[in-house]
Amino acid sequence: MAPDIERQPADVIKRFQEVKLREALRYVAAHSTFYRRLFREHGVDPERVHRIEDLTAIPFTEKSDLQLYNEEFVCVPRTRIIDYITTSGTLGDPVTFAMTDADLDRLAYNEQISFACTGAGPGSVFQLMTTIDKRFMAGLAYFLGIRRLGAGIVRVGNGIPELQWDTIRRVQPDTIIVVPSFIPRIIDYAEAHGIDYRASSVRRAVCIGENLREQDFSLNLLGESIRRRWDIELFSTYASTEMATTFTECPCGCGGHHHPELIICELIGDDGLPVADDEAGELVVTTLGVEGMPLVRFKTGDLARFHREPCRCGRTTMRISPIIGRRNHMVKYKGTTLYPPAVFDVLDNTPYVENYVMEVSANEYGNDRIVIRVGLRERPAFDVVKELKDRFRARIRVAPEIAVSSPEEVRRINHPDISRKPVKFIDKRNRPQ
């Protein structure tokens, strides 16, 4: 691997990536049944794709392709597969990813340099507040990366604030890996049980799965509420199983850093063509150095912006913005374009809301309808529906419908038996997810 590439001039990084791109295309042309067929059916000669700009000659890979032709993506014999993981897909069936020993080494390297980007290093101790089982790639990746970093790790898993604080007291970690909306819960537990969390060993939180920042990199409502209560460093990350790569902030807090040796990134518009600089688009990725199931021009469905000016940390790589939302999750409500993360941010920063789910459907006129179903920690004396609507109008200009349910009822929706992640968005508009 080549960590020094992240501090090279942009033209050097591009030439480096184009060498890696040609290697990746030769590999899939030789070993992937799916890509051999795709190239043949669309008249693509991978040997003529020399530059990143030439990628537009290759059709996109969709999530539905991974579901319908899953085994055709596997490039190695079964005897070389070390780990199997899955992720949910658009048709409801899980997509299996097969990883070789070299893929696990690549995954460890990815997390090693990502955690190093936050300032962690040998001697740091990480507390893992996410699962490492249930066919989940990230938990295993964190463990492998921290081990390669030369740091310590304690695998606690998600939930159970009492166990989290007992572990912090016993092991004295300086870094936690956590879904950020869980942090207020462990703060609440500490305050209720007389734990001086501000004097704890924790100095850094590597946050996964949820936005912490606005598009200008200022903290969003959730990030602000955490920092007001607990003065620790917050680091946003962005990753997915398909990418097998992580974008992690450095202490400058201005976007997740791209690792050029691991992935090629494009942003495309509705027309399928690259967007102009500074415009938002759908992230499309081509993995580099993956043996088991490499992907070429895979459409992630996530909308973001690229920032290409050098970072104050000295890295010259592209930085990715906070994720705006998923393309298929866009909601047009009362003339305003919304994405679920903006709605979640308001709810995550509302102290009397225990849990919630956002349901989108079509009304009798075919327009988008939003119902926010909330479970309350306790019933306040004021009009909850009115107060919540005022919060939404102040933040996102429109107020969705509010339905108050019991926390138990919402919890059953949030945590179906087969889901690894909380379900907070349900789309009933009969469109692909």
C-alpha positions in Angstrom: 0.0 0.0 0.0 1.1 3.6 -0.4 0.0 5.9 2.4 2.3 8.7 1.2 0.2 9.1 -1.9 -2.3 11.1 0.2 0.2 14.0 0.3 1.2 14.1 -3.3 0.1 16.7 -5.9 -3.3 16.0 -7.6 -1.7 15.1 -10.9 0.5 12.5 -9.2 -2.5 11.0 -7.4 -4.5 10.8 -10.7 -1.7 9.0 -12.6 -1.2 6.6 -9.6 -5.0 5.8 -9.7 -5.0 5.3 -13.4 -2.3 2.6 -13.1 -4.4 0.9 -10.4 -7.5 1.3 -12.6 -5.9 -0.6 -15.5 -4.8 -3.4 -13.1 -8.4 -3.6 -11.7 -10.0 -3.8 -15.1 -7.6 -6.5 -16.3 -8.3 -8.5 -13.2 -12.1 -8.4 -13.5 -11.9 -9.1 -17.3 -9.9 -12.2 -16.4 -11.7 -13.5 -13.3 -15.3 -12.0 -13.1 -18.1 -13.7 -15.0 -20.3 -10.7 -14.5 -17.9 -8.1 -15.9 -16.7 -10.3 -18.8 -20.4 -10.6 -19.9 -21.0 -6.8 -19.3 -17.9 -5.8 -21.3 -18.9 -8.2 -24.1 -22.6 -7.1 -24.3 -21.7 -3.4 -24.3 -18.7 -3.6 -26.6 -16.2 -2.5 -23.9 -12.6 -3.2 -24.4 -11.0 -2.7 -20.9 -7.6 -2.3 -22.5 -8.8 1.0 -24.0 -9.7 2.4 -20.7 -6.6 4.3 -19.7 -7.8 7.4 -17.8 -10.4 7.9 -15.1 -12.3 10.0 -17.7 -12.5 6.9 -19.9 -14.6 5.1 -17.2 -17.7 6.7 -18.8 -17.5 4.0 -21.5 -18.3 1.3 -18.9 -21.9 0.9 -17.8 -22.8 1.3 -14.1 -23.1 -1.6 -11.7 -26.4 -1.5 -9.7 -27.3 -3.0 -6.4 -29.9 -5.1 -8.2 -27.0 -6.6 -10.2 -25.4 -7.8 -7.0 -28.6 -9.4 -5.9 -29.5 -11.0 -9.2 -26.1 -12.2 -10.3 -24.3 -12.5 -6.9 -22.1 -15.5 -7.6 -21.0 -14.1 -11.0 -19.1 -11.3 -9.2 -16.9 -13.8 -7.2 -13.4 -13.9 -8.8 -11.8 -16.7 -6.7 -12.5 -20.3 -6.1 -14.5 -21.1 -2.9 -11.4 -22.6 -1.3 -9.8 -19.1 -1.2 -12.8 -17.4 0.6 -12.0 -16.7 4.2 -15.0 -14.6 5.3 -18.6 -14.1 4.2 -20.6 -11.0 5.0 -23.9 -9.7 3.9 -25.7 -6.4 3.4 -29.3 -5.6 2.7 -30.3 -4.8 -0.9 -33.0 -3.2 -3.0 -35.1 -6.3 -3.5 -35.1 -7.3 0.1 -32.8 -10.2 -0.1 -29.3 -9.9 1.5 -26.3 -9.6 -0.8 -23.4 -11.9 0.1 -19.8 -10.6 -0.2 -16.9 -13.1 -0.2 -13.6 -12.0 1.1 -10.2 -13.5 0.7 -7.3 -13.4 3.1 -5.8 -10.5 1.1 -9.2 -8.7 1.2 -9.1 -8.9 5.0 -5.5 -7.5 5.0 -6.8 -4.6 2.7 -9.7 -4.0 5.1 -7.3 -3.9 8.0 -5.0 -1.4 6.2 -8.1 0.8 5.3 -9.1 1.1 9.0 -5.5 1.5 10.2 -4.9 4.6 8.1 -8.4 5.8 8.7 -8.0 5.7 12.5 -4.5 7.1 12.2 -6.2 10.1 10.3 -8.0 10.9 13.6 -4.7 11.1 15.5 -4.9 7.7 17.1 -1.9 5.4 17.1 0.1 2.8 19.0 -0.8 3.0 22.7 -4.4 4.2 22.0 -7.2 2.1 23.4 -10.5 1.8 21.5 -13.8 0.8 22.9 -16.0 -0.8 20.2 -19.7 0.1 20.8 -20.9 -1.7 17.7 -21.5 -5.3 16.9 -18.7 -7.5 15.5 -21.1 -10.4 14.6 -24.3 -10.8 12.5 -22.3 -10.9 9.2 -21.3 -7.2 9.8 -18.2 -6.1 7.9 -17.5 -2.9 9.9 -17.1 -4.5 13.3 -14.5 -7.0 12.0 -12.8 -4.2 10.0 -12.5 -2.1 13.1 -10.9 -4.9 15.1 -8.4 -5.8 12.3 -7.5 -2.2 11.7 -6.9 -1.3 15.3 -4.8 -4.4 15.8 -2.7 -3.4 12.7 -2.5 0.1 14.1 -0.8 -1.3 17.2 -3.6 0.0 19.5 -5.7 -1.8 22.1 -9.3 -2.7 21.7 -12.2 -3.8 24.0 -15.2 -5.3 22.2 -18.2 -4.4 24.2 -20.9 -4.3 21.4 -23.8 -2.0 21.0 -26.3 -0.8 23.7 -26.2 -1.4 27.4 -24.9 1.9 28.8 -24.2 0.3 32.2 -21.7 -2.1 30.6 -20.2 0.7 28.5 -19.4 2.8 31.6 -18.2 -0.2 33.6 -15.8 -1.0 30.7 -14.6 2.6 30.5 -13.9 2.5 34.3 -12.0 -0.8 34.1 -10.1 -0.4 30.8 -9.6 3.4 30.5 -10.1 3.7 26.7 -9.3 7.0 25.0 -11.4 6.4 21.9 -14.9 5.1 21.4 -16.3 3.8 18.1 -20.0 4.5 18.2 -23.2 5.5 16.4 -23.4 9.2 17.5 -27.1 9.2 18.5 -26.1 6.6 21.2 -23.8 9.1 22.9 -26.6 11.2 24.4 -28.0 8.0 25.9 -24.7 7.1 27.6 -24.4 10.7 28.8 -28.0 10.5 30.3 -27.1 7.2 32.0 -23.9 8.8 33.5 -25.8 11.8 34.8 -28.6 9.6 36.3 -26.0 7.4 38.1 -23.5 10.0 39.3 -20.8 9.1 36.8 -18.3 12.0 36.2 -18.1 11.3 32.4 -16.3 14.6 31.7 -13.4 13.3 33.9 -13.4 9.9 32.1 -10.5 8.6 30.0 -12.5 9.1 26.7 -11.1 11.9 24.6 -12.2 10.9 21.1 -15.3 9.5 19.4 -15.1 7.9 15.9 -18.7 8.2 14.8 -20.3 5.8 12.3 -23.6 5.5 10.4 -25.0 9.0 11.0 -24.1 12.6 10.0 -22.5 14.9 12.5 -22.0 17.9 10.3 -23.8 20.2 7.9 -22.6 20.7 4.3 -20.4 23.6 5.5 -18.7 21.2 8.0 -20.2 22.9 11.0 -21.7 20.5 13.6 -25.3 19.7 13.0 -27.9 19.7 15.9 -26.8 16.2 17.1 -23.1 17.1 17.0 -23.7 20.4 18.8 -25.8 18.7 21.5 -23.0 16.2 22.1 -20.3 18.8 22.3 -22.3 21.0 24.7 -22.5 18.2 27.1 -19.2 16.3 26.6 -16.1 18.1 25.3 -14.6 15.3 23.3 -13.3 15.2 19.7 -15.9 14.0 17.2 -14.8 12.4 14.0 -17.3 11.6 11.2 -16.9 8.6 8.9 -18.5 7.3 5.8 -18.3 3.8 4.5 -20.3 0.9 3.0 -19.9 -2.9 2.6 -19.7 -2.6 -1.1 -16.8 0.0 -1.0 -14.8 -1.9 1.7 -13.3 1.5 2.2 -13.7 4.3 4.8 -13.7 8.1 4.4 -12.6 9.5 7.8 -12.2 13.0 9.0 -8.9 14.3 10.3 -8.8 16.8 13.3 -9.5 19.7 10.9 -13.1 18.3 10.6 -13.7 19.3 7.0 -14.7 16.1 5.2 -13.7 12.4 5.0 -10.3 11.8 3.4 -10.1 9.7 0.2 -7.6 6.8 0.1 -6.5 6.8 -3.5 -4.8 3.4 -3.2 -8.2 1.8 -2.3 -10.9 3.3 -4.4 -11.8 5.5 -7.4 -14.7 7.9 -6.9 -17.0 9.7 -9.3 -20.0 11.9 -8.8 -22.8 11.6 -11.4 -25.9 13.6 -12.1 -29.4 12.4 -13.1 -28.1 12.1 -16.6 -25.5 9.6 -15.6 -22.7 12.0 -16.5 -20.1 13.5 -14.1 -21.3 16.6 -12.3 -19.3 19.9 -12.4 -16.9 20.7 -9.6 -18.7 21.8 -6.3 -22.0 20.2 -7.5 -23.7 17.4 -5.6 -24.1 14.0 -7.3 -24.5 10.3 -6.7 -21.3 8.6 -5.5 -20.0 5.9 -7.9 -17.1 3.8 -6.9 -14.5 1.4 -8.4 -12.7 -0.7 -5.8 -8.9 -1.2 -6.1 -7.0 -4.1 -4.8 -10.1 -6.3 -4.0 -9.7 -10.0 -4.9 -12.9 -11.7 -3.9 -15.7 -9.4 -5.3 -14.3 -6.2 -6.9 -16.8 -3.7 -8.3 -16.5 -1.3 -11.3 -18.5 1.9 -11.4 -20.9 0.8 -8.6 -23.7 3.2 -7.9 -23.9 3.7 -4.1 -27.2 5.7 -4.1 -25.6 8.2 -1.8 -25.5 11.9 -2.6 -22.5 14.0 -1.7 -20.0 16.7 -2.9 -16.2 16.5 -3.4 -13.8 19.1 -2.0 -10.5 19.1 -3.8 -8.5 21.9 -2.2 -5.7 20.7 0.0 -6.5 20.1 3.7 -4.8 22.0 6.5 -3.6 18.6 7.8 -1.3 18.4 4.8 -3.2 15.8 2.8 -3.9 16.7 -0.8 -6.5 14.0 -1.4 -10.2 14.7 -2.3 -12.5 15.0 0.7 -16.1 13.9 0.7 -18.8 16.0 2.2 -21.4 14.8 4.8 -23.8 12.5 2.9 -26.8 14.6 1.8 -29.1 11.6 1.6 -29.9 8.6 -0.6 -31.1 9.4 -4.1 -34.2 7.1 -3.8 -35.0 8.6 -0.4 -35.5 12.2 -1.6 -38.9 13.6 -0.5 -40.7 16.5 -2.1 -42.9 17.9 0.6 -44.9 21.1 0.3 -42.5 22.4 -2.3 -39.4 21.6 -0.2 -36.9 18.9 -1.1 -35.9 16.9 2.0 -33.7 13.9 2.8 -34.2 11.8 5.9 -30.9 12.9 7.7 -32.2 16.4 8.1 -35.4 15.1 9.7 -33.4 12.7 11.9 -31.1 15.5 13.1 -34.1 17.4 14.5 -35.5 14.4 16.3 -32.1 13.3 17.7 -31.8 16.7 19.3 -35.3 16.7 20.9 -34.9 15.7 24.6 -38.3 14.2 25.1 -38.2 11.9 22.1 -37.2 8.4 23.0 -37.3 6.9 19.5 -39.0 7.6 16.1 -39.6 6.4 12.6 -40.2 8.4 9.5 -42.8 7.0 7.1 -43.2 8.4 3.6 -46.2 7.5 1.4 -48.1 9.0 -1.5 -51.4 10.9 -0.8 -54.5 10.8 -3.0 -53.0 13.3 -5.4 -49.7 11.4 -5.8 -47.7 13.8 -3.7 -45.3 12.8 -0.9 -46.8 12.5 2.6 -44.6 12.3 5.7 -45.7 10.9 9.0 -43.2 11.0 11.9 -44.1 8.4 14.5 -42.5 9.2 17.9 -42.2 7.5 21.2 -41.8 9.8 24.2 -39.6 9.4 27.2 -42.3 10.9 29.3 -45.4 13.0 28.3 -44.5 16.7 28.7 -47.0 19.2 30.0 -47.1 21.1 26.7 -48.6 20.2 23.3 -46.0 17.8 21.9 -47.3 17.8 18.4 -47.3 21.6 18.2 -43.8 21.9 19.7 -42.3 19.3 17.4 -43.9 21.0 14.4 -42.4 24.3 15.5 -39.0 22.6 15.7 -39.3 21.3 12.2 -40.4 24.6 10.7 -37.5 26.4 12.4 -35.0 23.9 11.0 -36.3 22.6 7.7 -39.1 25.1 6.9 -41.9 22.6 6.8 -43.7 20.5 9.4 -44.6 16.9 8.7 -47.5 15.0 10.4 -46.8 13.8 13.9 -48.2 10.6 15.4 -47.4 9.9 19.1 -47.0 6.2 19.9 -45.6 4.2 22.8 -41.8 3.7 22.8 -42.4 0.0 22.8 -44.4 0.2 19.5 -41.8 2.3 17.8 -39.0 0.1 19.1 -40.7 -2.9 17.4 -40.6 -1.0 14.1 -37.0 0.2 14.7 -35.6 -3.3 15.4 -37.1 -6.1 13.3 -35.6 -9.4 14.0 -33.7 -9.7 10.8 -32.2 -6.2 10.7 -28.7 -5.3 11.9 -29.3 -1.6 11.9 -32.2 0.4 13.4 -35.0 1.0 10.8 -35.7 4.8 11.0 -37.0 5.4 7.5 -39.9 3.5 5.7 -40.8 4.3 2.1 -44.2 3.2 1.1 -44.2 5.0 -2.3 -43.7 1.8 -4.3 -40.4 2.8 -5.6 -37.0 0.9 -5.4 -35.0 1.5 -2.3 
